[in-house]
Amino acid sequence: MQKFHVKRGDDVVVIAGSHKGKSGKILEILPSKQRARVEGVAMIKRHVKKSQENPNGAIVEREGSVHLSNLMLKATFDSSKKRAAKSA
């Protein structure tokens, strides 16, 4: 089993990629792909078939995944030198 620098429930910041600068809480870790679902980041649209929950079907928006190498713990990000230099 692999060990990662983040876990479910951690507050993280995206430090690279198209969602750079966004932050949120980790909802799920996908260890086989080394990716994570982050609340409010990488939103994608999915078409849902008719069911009891959606009697007419629907287009549902939910979180996509972000590679773990593009994530940093929010506490570490806030205390880093880059963040301190940027705000000054």
C-alpha positions as CSV (number, residue, x, y, z in Angstrom):
1,M,0.0,0.0,0.0
2,Q,1.3,3.4,-1.0
3,K,1.7,6.3,1.5
4,F,0.8,9.8,0.3
5,H,1.5,13.2,1.7
6,V,-2.3,14.0,2.0
7,K,-5.3,12.1,3.2
8,R,-9.1,12.3,3.1
9,G,-10.4,15.4,5.0
10,D,-7.2,17.5,4.6
11,D,-7.4,21.1,3.4
12,V,-5.2,21.4,0.3
13,V,-4.2,24.0,-2.3
14,V,-3.7,23.2,-6.0
15,I,-0.1,24.4,-6.8
16,A,0.1,23.4,-10.5
17,G,-2.1,22.8,-13.5
18,S,-5.2,24.4,-14.9
19,H,-6.8,24.7,-11.4
20,K,-3.8,26.4,-9.8
21,G,-4.6,28.5,-6.7
22,K,-7.9,26.8,-5.9
23,S,-8.3,25.2,-2.5
24,G,-10.7,22.7,-0.8
25,K,-11.1,19.6,1.3
26,I,-10.1,16.2,0.0
27,L,-13.2,14.1,-0.5
28,E,-11.5,10.9,-1.8
29,I,-8.1,9.5,-2.7
30,L,-7.7,7.3,-5.8
31,P,-4.5,5.4,-5.0
32,S,-4.4,3.3,-8.2
33,K,-4.2,6.5,-10.3
34,Q,-2.4,8.7,-7.7
35,R,-5.2,11.2,-7.9
36,A,-7.6,12.9,-5.4
37,R,-11.1,14.5,-5.6
38,V,-11.0,17.9,-4.1
39,E,-14.2,19.7,-3.0
40,G,-15.1,22.5,-5.6
41,V,-12.0,21.8,-7.8
42,A,-12.0,20.4,-11.4
43,M,-15.7,20.4,-11.7
44,I,-17.0,18.2,-14.6
45,K,-20.5,17.6,-16.0
46,R,-22.0,14.1,-16.1
47,H,-25.2,13.0,-17.9
48,V,-27.4,10.9,-15.6
49,K,-29.9,8.4,-16.8
50,K,-33.5,8.4,-15.6
51,S,-33.9,6.9,-12.1
52,Q,-35.9,7.4,-8.9
53,E,-33.6,10.2,-7.9
54,N,-33.8,11.9,-11.3
55,P,-37.1,11.0,-12.9
56,N,-36.3,13.0,-16.1
57,G,-32.5,12.4,-16.1
58,A,-30.2,15.3,-15.5
59,I,-26.8,16.9,-16.1
60,V,-25.0,16.7,-12.8
61,E,-21.9,18.7,-12.0
62,R,-19.3,17.0,-9.7
63,E,-15.7,17.0,-8.9
64,G,-13.1,15.5,-11.2
65,S,-9.7,14.3,-10.0
66,V,-6.4,16.2,-9.5
67,H,-3.0,14.5,-9.5
68,L,-1.5,14.3,-6.0
69,S,1.7,15.9,-7.2
70,N,-0.3,19.1,-7.9
71,L,-1.6,19.3,-4.3
72,M,0.0,20.8,-1.1
73,L,-1.4,21.0,2.4
74,K,-2.9,24.4,3.1
75,A,-1.0,24.8,6.3
76,T,2.3,24.2,4.5
77,F,1.3,26.5,1.7
78,D,0.4,29.3,4.0
79,S,3.6,29.1,6.0
80,S,5.9,28.9,2.9
81,K,8.3,31.6,1.9
82,K,6.7,32.1,-1.5
83,R,3.3,32.8,0.1
84,A,4.8,35.3,2.6
85,A,6.7,37.1,-0.1
86,K,3.6,37.4,-2.3
87,S,1.5,39.0,0.4
88,A,4.1,41.5,1.5
